[in-house]
């Protein structure tokens, strides 16, 4: 993920979250593009890489962050299953 700029990572995370929650195409609005400076096409590659990372997280040896965000304090967000 080091090949992406911090602003691209942030915008791609938002793009991916919206895709996961809304489960539809075309949810990257002109307003989001204006505020982030990125088009949907510019975010797809980074978002795809993020998606690969989060779908393989259960097999990763580094589990501290996953365990932390699996608790009720953090609304168990790490336990949300992502279907693609």
Secondary structure, DSSP 4 states (H G I P E B T S, - for coil): -TTS-HHHHHHHHHHHHHHHHH--S----HHHHHHH---HHHHHHHHHHHHHHHHSGGG-S--HHHHHTTSGGGTTGGG-----
